[in-house]
Amino acid sequence: MGVSGCGKSAVGAAIAENSGGRLIEGDAFHPQANIDKMSAGHPLNDDDRAGWLTRLGEEVAAAVAKGEKPVLTCSSLKLIYRERLRAAVPELGFVFLELTKELATERCSHRPGHFMPASLVDSQFATLEPPYNEDRTLVVDATKPIETLGKEAAQWWSDSLDHSQTPSVTARTGS
């Protein structure tokens, strides 16, 4: 989870590879109206995200029910968004890819063909409620190499499952 440009897709793929999981790309579930709105340079609001988050929760819950290890990429910028996803999958963990607004803007400006323009990075940071001190949350420095982040996150999650009798698993690395 994190703002646009933090590396969710690349890190999510690395986590899935390192954990034997299946990547679920959250952006692929946006309705066309959301894509059109963002493409036009307008940020999404809570109402725009509501159905999308519900759909993502359903997708992750279905994957868990099939015995899969889903790895979802989703901005999850606000606590209420994370709570909505946790309502669908109570054991859900979050990896927060933390970086500066300047770096997020730089990264977004070099993504040709992506519907999320760099001009919306400011709105993402304005919406962001960092998940510091939330249960089952790992905060990482998104400037670390993707492979490192994928391994760290997969190991963190494996360790949290090994200690599942202790539901509060919060960690912070490299930030």
C-alpha positions as CSV (number, residue, x, y, z in Angstrom):
1,M,0.0,0.0,0.0
2,G,1.0,3.6,-0.5
3,V,0.8,6.6,-2.8
4,S,1.0,6.4,-6.5
5,G,4.6,5.8,-7.6
6,C,5.7,4.1,-4.4
7,G,6.3,0.8,-6.2
8,K,3.2,-1.2,-5.3
9,S,3.1,-3.3,-8.5
10,A,6.8,-4.1,-8.6
11,V,7.1,-4.8,-4.9
12,G,3.8,-6.8,-4.9
13,A,5.1,-9.0,-7.6
14,A,8.3,-9.5,-5.6
15,I,6.4,-10.4,-2.5
16,A,4.2,-12.9,-4.4
17,E,7.4,-14.4,-5.9
18,N,9.0,-14.7,-2.5
19,S,6.0,-16.0,-0.7
20,G,4.5,-18.4,-3.3
21,G,1.5,-16.0,-3.5
22,R,-0.7,-14.7,-6.3
23,L,-0.5,-11.1,-7.3
24,I,-3.9,-9.3,-7.5
25,E,-3.3,-5.9,-9.2
26,G,-5.8,-3.5,-7.6
27,D,-5.6,-1.0,-10.5
28,A,-7.1,-3.7,-12.8
29,F,-10.3,-3.6,-10.8
30,H,-11.0,0.2,-11.1
31,P,-14.3,0.8,-12.9
32,Q,-13.9,2.8,-16.1
33,A,-15.4,5.9,-14.4
34,N,-12.5,6.0,-11.9
35,I,-9.9,5.6,-14.6
36,D,-11.5,8.3,-16.7
37,K,-11.6,10.6,-13.7
38,M,-8.0,10.1,-12.8
39,S,-6.9,10.3,-16.4
40,A,-8.5,13.7,-16.6
41,G,-6.4,14.8,-13.6
42,H,-9.2,14.6,-10.9
43,P,-8.5,12.7,-7.7
44,L,-10.9,10.0,-6.5
45,N,-13.0,10.6,-3.4
46,D,-14.3,8.2,-0.8
47,D,-17.5,7.5,-2.9
48,D,-15.4,6.7,-6.0
49,R,-13.3,4.2,-4.0
50,A,-16.1,2.5,-2.1
51,G,-17.2,0.0,-4.7
52,W,-13.6,-0.6,-5.8
53,L,-12.5,-1.4,-2.3
54,T,-15.5,-3.7,-1.8
55,R,-14.6,-5.6,-5.0
56,L,-11.0,-5.9,-3.9
57,G,-12.0,-7.3,-0.6
58,E,-14.2,-9.9,-2.3
59,E,-11.4,-10.9,-4.6
60,V,-8.9,-11.3,-1.8
61,A,-11.5,-13.2,0.3
62,A,-12.2,-15.5,-2.6
63,A,-8.5,-16.2,-3.1
64,V,-8.1,-17.0,0.6
65,A,-11.1,-19.3,0.5
66,K,-9.4,-21.2,-2.3
67,G,-6.3,-21.7,-0.3
68,E,-4.3,-19.2,-2.2
69,K,-1.9,-16.6,-0.8
70,P,-3.1,-13.4,-2.4
71,V,-0.9,-10.3,-2.6
72,L,-3.0,-7.3,-3.3
73,T,-1.6,-4.0,-4.6
74,C,-3.9,-1.2,-3.4
75,S,-3.2,2.4,-2.3
76,S,-5.3,1.9,0.9
77,L,-4.5,5.5,1.7
78,K,-7.0,6.0,4.6
79,L,-7.6,3.9,7.7
80,I,-11.3,3.5,6.6
81,Y,-10.1,2.0,3.4
82,R,-7.9,-0.5,5.2
83,E,-10.7,-1.3,7.6
84,R,-13.0,-2.0,4.7
85,L,-10.5,-4.5,3.3
86,R,-9.9,-6.0,6.8
87,A,-13.7,-6.5,7.1
88,A,-13.5,-8.8,4.1
89,V,-10.3,-10.5,5.2
90,P,-9.7,-10.0,8.9
91,E,-6.2,-11.5,8.8
92,L,-5.0,-9.1,6.1
93,G,-1.6,-7.5,6.6
94,F,-0.3,-4.3,5.0
95,V,3.1,-3.3,3.7
96,F,3.3,0.5,3.6
97,L,5.8,1.6,1.0
98,E,6.9,4.9,2.3
99,L,8.6,7.6,0.3
100,T,8.7,11.4,-0.2
101,K,6.2,13.4,-2.3
102,E,9.1,14.5,-4.5
103,L,10.2,11.0,-5.3
104,A,6.6,9.8,-5.9
105,T,6.1,12.7,-8.3
106,E,9.4,11.9,-10.1
107,R,8.5,8.2,-10.5
108,C,5.0,9.0,-11.7
109,S,6.3,11.4,-14.3
110,H,8.2,8.4,-15.9
111,R,5.3,6.0,-16.3
112,P,4.1,6.3,-19.9
113,G,0.6,5.2,-20.5
114,H,-0.5,4.9,-16.9
115,F,-3.8,6.5,-16.1
116,M,-2.6,8.1,-12.9
117,P,-0.8,11.4,-13.8
118,A,2.0,12.8,-11.6
119,S,-0.2,15.9,-11.1
120,L,-2.4,13.8,-8.7
121,V,0.5,12.9,-6.3
122,D,-0.2,15.9,-4.1
123,S,-3.8,14.7,-3.7
124,Q,-2.6,11.3,-2.7
125,F,-0.4,12.7,0.0
126,A,-3.3,14.9,1.2
127,T,-5.4,11.8,1.6
128,L,-2.8,9.6,3.1
129,E,-3.2,8.4,6.6
130,P,0.0,6.5,7.3
131,P,-0.6,3.2,9.0
132,Y,1.9,3.7,11.8
133,N,1.1,1.5,14.8
134,E,-1.6,-0.4,13.0
135,D,-1.8,-4.2,13.7
136,R,-0.3,-6.4,11.0
137,T,1.5,-3.6,9.3
138,L,5.1,-3.3,8.0
139,V,6.4,0.1,7.2
140,V,9.3,0.1,4.7
141,D,11.5,2.5,2.9
142,A,10.3,2.4,-0.7
143,T,13.7,3.5,-2.0
144,K,15.2,0.1,-1.1
145,P,15.7,-2.4,-4.0
146,I,12.6,-4.1,-5.1
147,E,14.1,-7.6,-4.5
148,T,15.0,-6.6,-0.9
149,L,11.6,-5.3,-0.2
150,G,10.0,-8.4,-1.6
151,K,12.1,-10.7,0.6
152,E,11.7,-8.5,3.7
153,A,7.9,-8.4,3.3
154,A,7.5,-12.1,2.6
155,Q,9.7,-13.0,5.6
156,W,7.8,-10.5,7.8
157,W,4.4,-12.0,6.8
158,S,5.7,-15.6,7.3
159,D,7.0,-14.6,10.8
160,S,3.6,-13.0,11.6
161,L,1.8,-16.1,10.7
162,D,4.1,-18.2,12.8
163,H,3.1,-15.9,15.7
164,S,-0.6,-15.8,14.8
165,Q,-1.6,-16.2,18.5
166,T,-0.3,-12.6,18.9
167,P,-2.5,-10.6,16.5
168,S,-0.6,-7.3,16.9
169,V,2.4,-7.4,14.5
170,T,3.7,-4.0,13.7
171,A,7.2,-3.5,12.3
172,R,9.2,-0.6,10.8
173,T,12.3,-1.0,8.7
174,G,14.6,1.4,7.0
175,S,12.5,4.6,7.4
